[in-house]
Amino acid sequence: MAGNSSVVPIKKVLITQPRPDSDKSPYFELAKRHSVELEFFPFIRLEGIPAKDFRKQKIDIAQYSAVIFTSRHAIDHFFRTCEELKVTISQDTKYFCITESVALYLQKFILYRKRKVFYGADGTNKSLFDVINKHKENEKFLYPCSENQQDNEIVNWLKTNKCEFVTPFMYRTISNDVKQLLTKAEYDIICFFTPSGVKSLLENFPRYKQNGTRIGAFGNNTSRAVEEAGLTLHIKAPAPETPSMVAALEKYMNSYKTK
């Protein structure tokens, strides 16, 4: 792919997510400011686990007083499963979300009240644990996950802190075919948002070589997946000064221009 990152200018960036619905997306503002071409292509797709298969897990959703959400997808599939099973969620259920934007997405499904919706301060697992820690007394936690992807750091924390919890599988992650996409074009930066996205890259290209392509990752688990794949990570978000991937790309491109 691209050559040496210290020489090659940034012209083409691949965002491994669907194209934003709105033309007002900050991604497009970024592209204009830095005269870069952005391409959007999801490396993964999600498939819901049907209610009849979910029942085999023998988990009674109504028995749990708190739910942990690390993505909007998890929210979608949690409420889809509840609807298919005709489960009524108690008004007193507490929701613990990885970020404020994930928390706000709950408005699509519930009457949003601050006293029952909590989120981490900076998008890290640690900030999520801090907020769970304040409210965990007598709670029984449900942590909806993908069948082939769960955050072991969250699971280990719940175990260590002697929380009562289950991790129901409500959807599965499937890798998209990206061979043609990456064969026909060279990208100066590729941005990943989930460990599954990194896994998809390696499933499509088992002997993938970076060759100067810079890699961005959103979230600690995604960053870890990049490094465990033996790839070099150049852009990491969220961080206090770069809460989004757009902000992290902006910072990287600005620093690159001054080199």
C-alpha positions, 0 to 999 in steps of 0.5 A: 500500500502507501510508502514511507509515512514520513514522506508520503502525503495524506491523500486518501483515508478509509473509514471502516464504517458506513457513510454518514447519512448527513452531509453535515458530518464532521468527517466531510468538514475535515476532508475539505479542510485538509483536501483529502479523499474520504472513503467509507466502507464497513468491514463488518456487518451485524446479524441479530440472534433470533428469539428462538435461539436466544431462549437456549441461553436460558436468561430471563432478561426481566430478572436484571436491574441494570444493563451495560451498553458499549455500542448503539448496536448493542442497544438496538439488539437488546430492545429488538430481543425484548420485543421479540420475546415480549419482555417488558423492561421495568421503568426502574432499570438502570443503564450504564453506557460507555459514552454520552453518545451511546447513552443519548441513543437510548432516547430512541427506546426509553423515556430518558431520565438522568437518574437511571442513565449513566455514562463514562466521562471519557469513553474509556472502560475505566470511566465506565467502571467508576460510574458503575462502582458508584451505583452497583449495590444490589444491582444485577447486571446484563451485558449484551454482547456479540456472540463472537466479541465481548470485552473481557476487561468489562467481564473481568471487572464485574467478576473481580468486583463480585457483581452478579451479571450475565453476558447474553449473546444477542447478535453476531459479527460477520466479516465483509469481503473487502478484498476488492476494495483494498486491492484496487486502491491505496489508502494512506490511513485506515481507521478501525472502530471495533476489534471485529473490524481488525479481524475482518482485515486479517480474514481478508488478508491473512498476510497483510503488510502495512507498508507505511499505511497509517492506522487509526483505532477508536477505543482501547479494545480496538487499539489492542486488537491492532497491536496484537495483530502486529500492526503499528498504531498511529492514531488513537482515540478517544483521548481527553483532547481528541474525544472522536476519531474526527478530532484524532485525525484532525490532530494527526493531520495538523501535526503532519503538516508541521513536519 
